[in-house]
Each structure stands twice: as C-alpha cells, then as structure tokens.
Amino acid sequence: MAEVGRVLCNKGVLVLTVLSGNVEEGLPAIQLFTRQMFEQVTQDWQPIEIKLHNDVGCTNRPDYHIWYGVFEE
C-alpha cells in the first residue's frame, strides 16, 4: 500500500478488491480478508465507497465474498 501511495498522482483514486471469507478456512495461496483486515490495509486512505459483494465465480464458493473499496489519498 505504501508503494501505491508513492506512485499514485496527487488526489488520485484507489480501487481495491479482495476476497473475503473465513481466514482459517482459506484455500492455499489465497489470502482472505476480514472487514478489520480490509480497513487496516486502507487506514491511510479516505473511503469514498466500501461494499461487500457475493463472489460471482472466482472461487465458486458460497462462503466467499468480495470487499470492494474506492478510496482517495
């Protein structure tokens, strides 16, 4: 996130999406994010919009969701 902040233009906008689910039951090589983890990695950004969407095919698991956020520096 520090590198994103470094290279993003002044007043730039960050759009971030990550998988959400039970961190203890994640698939190998896939990092699942809780709401707290999502907020922690974006703590230096001002949220414009944050939504939780159902996973529509990335994993085909009904217990996975997608955190979607739009932020400004």
N, C-alpha and C positions, 0 to 999 in steps of 0.2 A: 504494500500500500504506500510505503514511503516513496518508492520509485514512481508509482502512478502520480503521486502528488508533485514529484520533481519534474516530470515531463509534461504534465497537463498544463495547458495555457491558463493564464490568469482568468478567473471567472469561468473556467472550464467545467464541464459536467461529466460525472462518472456514472455509468450504468453498470450495475453489478448483479449477477445472478449466481446463486449457489444452490446445491441440493440440500434439502432439509429432511431430517429423519432422526431416528434413534441412533445416536453416535456409537453406542455399544453394539449395535447390530448392523453396522455398515458393511457394504461389500468391500473386498480387498481393493486397495488403491483408489478408493473414493472417499473423500472427506465429506462427511455430513455436518451441517451447521445447525445448531440450535439458534433461537432468536437472540439469546445472550451472546453467542459467538459472533453472529452477524453484526450485532451492534458494537461489539468490541473491535472488530476489524475496520469498522467505519466510524469510529468515535471522533476522528478529526475532521469529519465531513458533515455538512449541514444537509439533513434529509429533505428532499423535495417530495418523494413518494416512496413508500415501502409497502409491498404486497406479498402475500403468500399464495401461490398458485398450486393446483394439483399438478403432479408430474404427468405429462401427457404423452409419454412414450420413451423417454430417455432410459428408464430402467424397467418399465412395465411392472413396477411395484406400487400397490395402492397406498403403502405406508410412507412413501417418499413424496415430498413436496418441493417446491422451488421458491426460495426467497428471491425477490426482485426488488432492487432499490435504485433510485435515481438520487444523486447527491451533487452538491456543489461545494467547492472549496471555501 
